[in-house]
Amino acid sequence: TDTSGDQVSGDVNLTVTDDMPVIGAFTPLTVSNEVGTFTKSFSLEPGADGIDNFNITGPSLPGVGYSSSTSTVGGVTTTTLTAKTDGDTPVTLFKLAVSDVGNYTFSLVTPDAG
């Protein structure tokens, strides 16, 4: 209905396309067997909905367990994978943090934990 009260009916076709995040190439990282923290980048198109978390898994290693957590600080969402030894007194081996601004940080906490 317009301002003078005229009415017209018709059909409207609407298509909604929901894009998805796209992760591209990671800048390679080589780490010596020493305590340290290293940050590199990767290509990321987060899509219109953005990123609420990353699904990160570690390799299957005997005596090693993994946990992950996600936090958002200052508008940056980061998922961190933590590797620890199994047992009564777990030892943190390493942490891998991936953020929605296209950075990843690897921290070797305990080299030669065996």
N, C-alpha and C positions, 0 to 999 in steps of 0.2 A: 504494500500500500504506500502510495506517495503522499505528499502533503495535501493534495487536493482530494484524496480519498479514492483515486483510481487503483484498481487491483489488476494484477496480471499473474497468471500461474504458468509454471513451466518446470522443466527438469534441470537439475544441476548435477554434473558429474564431478566427483571429487576423488582424487587419488592421493594417498598419503604414502610417502616413501620414507621409511625409518632407516637412516644410515647406521653403520656400525663402526666401532673403533677399528683402526688398522695399525698394527705394529710392524715397523719395517726393520731395517738393518741396525744391528748393535755395533758400536765401536768396540773392537776386540780388546781384551784385557789379559795380560799374562802376569801372574803373581808368583814371586819367589816364595819359598817356604819360610817367611818371616812375618811377624806381627805388623799389620799395617792396614790402612784404609785407602781405597782407590775409587775414584768417581769417573764414570764415562757417560756417554750419551747414546741414545737410540732414537730412531725415527718413530713418531707417534702422531696419528690423526685421531683425536679422541671422539670425534663424532659429535652430533648435536646434544646428546644426553650426557656427555662427559664420562669419566671413569669413576666408579665407586670402589673398585678394588681390582687387584690382579690376582690370578690363580697361579701361584708359584709352587713347584714341587722340587724336591731334591732327589738325587740319585739314590738308589737302594744300596746302602752300605751297612755291613754287619756292625752292630753296636752303636748305630747312629739313629737318632730320632729327630723329627722336624716339627716345628710349630710356626704358625704365621699369624700376623696381626696387621690390621690396617688402621691408619689414623689420618685425619685431615687437620692440617695446621696452616693457618694463613691462606686457605684456599687451595693448598697443594695436598693431594691424596697420595699416600705412600703405603705400600704393602711391604712388610719385612718378613723374610724367611729366616728362621734361626735354626742352626744345626747344633745339637748337643749330643754328648755321649749318653748312652743308656746307663742305668744303674742307680745306686742309692745317692751318690753325689755327682750329678751330671756336670759336665764341663762344656762350656760353650766353645764350639769349634770355629764357626764363622757365621756371619750375617750377610744377607743379600737384600738390599732395599731398592725397590723400583717405584719411581714416582710418575705422576701423570703430567709432568713437565718435560719428560723425555730424558731423565737421568737415572742411572743405576749406580749404587754404591756397594762395593764388596769390602767387607771387613774381615780379615783373617785374625781371629782372636787368639787361638791356641794352635800353633803349628806343632806337628809331631806329637799329637795328643796320645798316641798309643804307647 
